[in-house]
Amino acid sequence: MYSFFNYYPKWLQKAGYETAFIGKWHMGNKTDMPRDGFDF
């Protein structure tokens, strides 16, 4: 993803929350990108 976007998890982190991505994450394709902004 682009680094200039403000991701929702980053807003939560600034408010003192820890964030996580829960669920199936399809990996292996060239178009798959990391879930930017999550702690876990």
C-alpha positions in Angstrom: 0.0 0.0 0.0 1.0 3.6 -0.3 2.7 5.1 2.8 0.9 8.5 2.5 -2.6 6.9 3.3 -3.9 7.3 6.8 -5.1 3.8 7.7 -7.9 3.3 10.2 -5.7 1.1 12.5 -3.2 4.0 12.8 -6.0 6.3 14.0 -6.9 3.7 16.7 -3.2 3.3 17.7 -2.9 7.0 18.2 -5.9 6.9 20.5 -4.1 4.2 22.6 -5.6 1.0 21.1 -3.7 -2.0 19.9 -5.0 -3.4 16.5 -5.1 -6.8 14.9 -6.1 -8.4 11.7 -8.2 -11.6 12.3 -9.3 -13.9 9.6 -8.1 -15.5 6.4 -5.4 -13.7 4.6 -4.7 -14.9 1.1 -1.0 -14.9 0.4 1.1 -16.1 -2.5 -0.2 -14.0 -5.4 1.9 -11.1 -6.7 -1.0 -8.8 -6.0 -1.3 -9.7 -2.3 -0.2 -6.9 -0.1 0.4 -6.8 3.7 -2.3 -5.4 6.0 -0.7 -2.1 6.7 -1.2 -0.5 10.1 -2.1 -3.5 12.2 -0.1 -4.4 15.4 -0.9 -8.1 15.1 
